[in-house]
Amino acid sequence: MPGAAPSTREFAIRLSSIDQLFWEFDARPVADRTLSGDVRWSLLDEWERVREFEPSHLTIYAPESDRASTDEDAVRQAIWTSLLKSSGALRRIDPLSRQEKVAASIGIAFLLVCVMVSTAMDQASGNVVVVGLSQAILLVGWVALWRPAERFVVEVAPHVFNRRRFAEFADIDVRFAWV
């Protein structure tokens, strides 16, 4: 299908490389890799656009130059596995990294210390300046939890609503169009 383009009712994505499907530094065998977040969200958006037409397959438009080095069955397996995981809990498809776990633990401990210091300052003095400083310290403690709170609001909560959609196309047939 040289030069083929997706129709408006076709469930398809176009890639500049098959590697674009996966997390950049993932060195596992292709069948064991996880789709990148951008690819998962792109597929979900595409599915929303075409789901009323009940497409029977997902077409991956990929460069002809990748054809010889691509194991289509392994890529299919990786896509199906990732989409199946996406239809479950977020920790299955996108678990917290060690850095995120450590940062959240430190943030919680820092917030508790800030609450204790702020409370002690409030109880020790009724001075307006001291009360202002105690509130500033408390604010700094909350800021330490900014990233974990952002992940919850931007990733975890929406995932709860989106996982049913992922389940709708988790086992869809995957076809390749080499262009």
N, C-alpha and C positions, 0 to 999 in steps of 0.2 A: 504494500500500500504506500508507495513512495509519494510524499507530498500530501498525504491524507491529513485532513483537519477534522477536529471533533465537531459534531453537529450540536445544535442547541439542546437536543434531548438526550445526548450521549453522556454517560457517566464516564468522564475521562480526565486525566491530567497529563500535562506535557512536561518533560524533564530535559535538562541539558545534559544529564548523565544519570545512569542508574544509581550511582552512589548518592545522589541528591535525596533519595528516599530515606536514607538512614542517618543516625547520629554520626557526626563527622569523625569522631575518634574511636568508633566501635570497631574492634579488630576481630570480633568473633566470626565464625563462619556465617555466610549470608543468611541461611535459613534460621539462625538463632538471633539475628539482629532485630532491633526495634525500630519502627518507623520514627522519624524525627517528629517533634511536636508540630512544626510547620506543615509537614505533609499530612499528619492526622487532621489538623484543623482545615487544611485545604480540601481534603476528601470529605470532611463533614459539611463544609460549605457547598461543595459540588453536589453532594447527596441531597441537601436541602433544596437545591435548584431543580433537580431532576427526579426526585423520588415519586412524584405524582405520576410519572410516565412508567414507573416500575421497570427500570432497566435490568436486563438480565446479566450484565457483566460490566466490569470496570476495564477501561482501555488505558494502558500506559503507553503514551507516545514517547519514545526514547530514540536517541540518535543511532543510526545504523552502525556507527563506529563502535558502539558498546555491545553489539549483538554477539560477536564471537566470544567475548569474555564474560557473558552473562549466563548464569544458570537460571533459566526461567522458572523451573520448578522450585528452586531454593528461594527466589524472590517472591514467588506466589506464597510459599509457606510462611515467609517472614511477614508478608502483608496480612495474611489470614490470622496468624498468631497475634500480631500487634492489634488488629481490629477486635479480636476476641477479648484480649486483655483490656482494651479501651472500653468495652461494654461492662466491665466490672469496676472494682474500686480503683481509684487513681494510683494508689501505692503499688498496684500490679504493673502499671504501664510506665509510671513516672515517679519512682520512689525518691524520697529525700536523699540527697547526697550526704556523705559524711560531713562535709563543710556546713551544709544546711542544718543538720542535726546538732552539731557543735554550736553553731551560731544561735539556734533557738534555745538551747540549754543555757548558754551564757546570757542571752537576752532575758530569759525568765529570772535567772539568779540576780542579774543586775537590776531588774525591775523591783524585785523583792527588797534588795538593799536600798534602792531609792525610796521605796514606800516607808521603810523603817526610818531612814534618815529624815525624810520629810515629816513624818509623824512626830518624831522626837523634836524636831525644830518647832513644829506647831505647838507642842505641849510645853516647850521650854520658854517660849516667848510669844507675846501677843503683838510684838512690833510689826508694823505693816511691811517693812523691808524684809524682815526675817520670814514672814508669811509668804511674800512674793518669791523669795529665794527657795523656800520649801516647795512651792508649786512648780518652780522652774526645774528643780531636781526631779520631781515626780514626772514632769513632762519629758525630761531626758530619759528616764526609765522606760516610758512608753515608746519613745522613738527607737530604743534598742530592739523593740519587737516589731518594727515596721515591716521588714522583709517577710517574716513568718505570717504576719497578718495579711500582707499583700498576696502571698501565695494562697492563703485560704480564700480571700475574696475573689481573686482573679482566676485561680485554677481549680481549687477544690470544689467550691460551691457550684460554678457552672458545669463542672464534670458530672455532678449528680444529675443534672437535667439532661446532659448530652449523651450519657451512656446508653440510653434506650435507642437513640438514633444510630449510634455505632453498632448496636446489636442488629439493627435492621439490615445492614449490609456487610456484616462481619464475615459471612461465608460466600460472598459473591464471587462468581467466576472472574478470574483476572486474565486478561489478554494483552498481548504486546503488539504494538504497531511500530515497526522500525522505520524511522523517517530520516 
